[in-house]
Amino acid sequence: MSPTPADQERLASDLIALARNATANVDRTDQVDYWFRLGQRNAYAHATGMLLSPHVGDDAFRIAERVTTALEANVRTVAELSSAAYGPTPGRTTATTLHWIAPREFNTRYGHVPGIDHDYGFLWGPRRDERISLRIKSGQDEGLLYVYDRTWDEYAVLSEDANRTAVDKAYARAVQGDIHLDPCLFARLVADQTPAATLTTEAAGVEL
C-alpha cells in the first residue's frame, strides 16, 4: 500500500531531524567524528531527496542539497529545514542565489524607491556581517526587501514587494532559531508567510 501524504510528510520530517541531529554537536577537531557525522547527515539528506522527489517534481540530489545547504547555514528547526527541502511553493518565486551589486548600481536601480528603511538586524549570513532592511512607505503593505554586506560593501535584493507582515513574522521565526540565518533562507521564510496572491519576489536566475 502506498504511503499517504501525511505518512510521507512524517517520514520526511523524521529523516530531516536525523540529518539535523547528525550535524549537531560535531567535534570538528576530531576528523574521524567529523567525517562520520558528515556522512550520516548526507545519507539522511539524500534519503529525504529520494522520498520527496516523485512528489515535488524535483531531482533528489537538488532536494538533498537544499537540506545540507540549510544545515550549513545553521538552520536547526525541522519546520524550516522541511521548507527548504520541499522548495518554493508553486506560484511563488524566491531568491535562491543572491545577485550582489555595488552601491552605485543599487542606488541607480532603487534609489528612487520611496519609503523609510526598517532594519531587521545586522548579523545575518555566515560571516555575521549582513544587514536586512525593508524600505516601505508609511501606511503601505509592501516594500523593497534587501540585504547589505558590510564587508564587501554590496547590496542584494530579496524582494521588490515584500509584505511587511510576512517580513515581521519571518523575523520572529528566525530569531527563535538562528539570527545569523542566510538571507536566502530568510527570504524563503518571508515567502512562507506571504499569501501567493500578493507575492512577487525577485529570482536571481538560479532555481532550487
N, C-alpha and C positions, 0 to 999 in steps of 0.2 A: 504494500500500500504506500502510495506517495505521501510524503510529509505535507501537512497543511502549512499555509503561510505562517501561522503562529508558531508551529513547531520549527520551521526553518529559521524564523527570527530568533527564537530562543537558542537554537543551536549556534547560530552566527554570533549571538551575544556571548555565549559560553566560550567559543573559540577566541573571540576578541579579548575577553577577560583573561584567558590563558596567555595570549600574546602579551598583554599588558603586564601580567604577573611575572612573566619571564624577563621582562625588561626592568622591573623594579629591583632595587637593592643589588644591582650588579657591582661586583668589585672590579673596577676597571684596571686595578693594578695586578689582578690575578688573571693572566692571559688564558689559562685553562677555563676558569669560570666564565670569563667574558665571552669567549667564542662558543662555549657550550650553550650559554643562555641566548646568545645571538642566534644560534642555530634553532633553538626551541622557538624563539619569537618568530623567526621567518617561516618555520614549519606551520605554526598555527595561523599566521597571516595568509599563507598560501592555501591552507585548508579552507579558510574563510572565503578566499577568492574562488576556489573550485565550487564551494557550496552556492555562492551567490551569483556566479557568472551566468547560468542559464536564466535566472530570474530578473536580473537587472540589465541584461543585454550588453555586458561589458566583458573584456578579457580578464581572466582570472589573475594574471600577473599584474595587470594595472590595478585591480581591486586590492591585491596584496600590497602593492607599492603605496597605495593611499594609506593603508593601515600603518605600515612601517614608517612612512614619512610623518604621519601624525604623532606616532610614538617618539620619533626622534626630535619632534618639536615639543616634547614633554606634555602632550595631551594624555590625560590619565583616566578620564571618566569614560565608562563604556558607552554612554549615550553619544558623546562627541566622536569617539572612535568609530562607532557604528555609522554615524552620519558621514564620516569620511569614507568608510567602506562602500556604502551604497552610492555615493557620488551625488551629483547635482540632482535636485528634484526636477522631474520633467516640466518643461516650460520655464525653467529658471536658468539663468546664466550667471556663473560666479567666477570671479578672477581666480585662477589656479596657479599662474606664474606671474609675478609682478613685473610690470614694464616700467623700469626706472628711467626718469628723465631729469635733466638738470633744472635748477631753479628758474633759469631764464625761459626754458621751454614750458615749464609748468605755469609760469606767470602769463606767457603768451596764450596758452590754451585756456587757462582757468582764472586768470587774474580779473576777468570781467564778471565772474560769477559773484552775485551779491550775497551778503549774509555775514554772520559772525561765526568765527571758528570756535567750536566747543571741543576741548581736548579730552581724550579718553585714556590718558596715561602716557608715559614717556619711556617705558621699559619693555616694549614689545620686541619680539624677534629673538633669534638665538644669541645675539650679542647684547641684548637688552638695551638697545640704543635707538629704537624706532618709536616715533610718536604717531598715534592715530587721532585724527581730527575729523569732525563733521562740520562743514560750513553750511549754515542754514539761516534763512531769514525768519525773523520773529513771526509767529503765527502760522508758519508753513510746516508741512509734514515730511517733506523730502528735501535732501540736500546732498552736497558733494562730500563723499567719504574718501579720505586719502591718508596715506602714511608718509612720514618724513624720516629719512635715515640721517641721523646727525653725523655719523662717522664719514659717510661718503657725500653728504650734502646733496641728496637726491630725493625725488618725490615719486610716488606711485599712486594711481587712483584705484580704489577698491570698488567704488560705485559712483555714478554720476547723479543718481537719485535715490540714495539710501533713505529708508523710512526711519525717522528719529526714534519712534517707539521700539522698532526692531533693533536699532543700534543700542539703545538703553538696555533692552533685555539681553542682548548678546553680551554686553559688557558685564552685566550682573552674573551671567553664567560663567564668563571667562574668569572673573576674579575669584570665583569659588574654586576653580580648578588650577589655572596657570595664567598668571598675569603676564608672563613672558611668551604667550602664545604667538605662533607665526601669524602675521597679518592675513595671509591667505585663509588660514583656518578661522580667524575672526570673521572674515568676510563670509565664510560658509555659515557660521553661527547666525550672522545677520540674515542671510538668505533663509535659514531655517525658521526664523521668527517673522518673516515677511510674507504676507499673502501674495500668491503667484500673480494676481491681477495687478499688483502695484509695483512688482519688482522688475527693474531693467538694469542689471549691473553690467559693468564693462568687462568683457572677457579679454584676456591678454594674449589670445591667439593660440593657446595650448589647452586642449581639453584633457580632463582627467580620464 
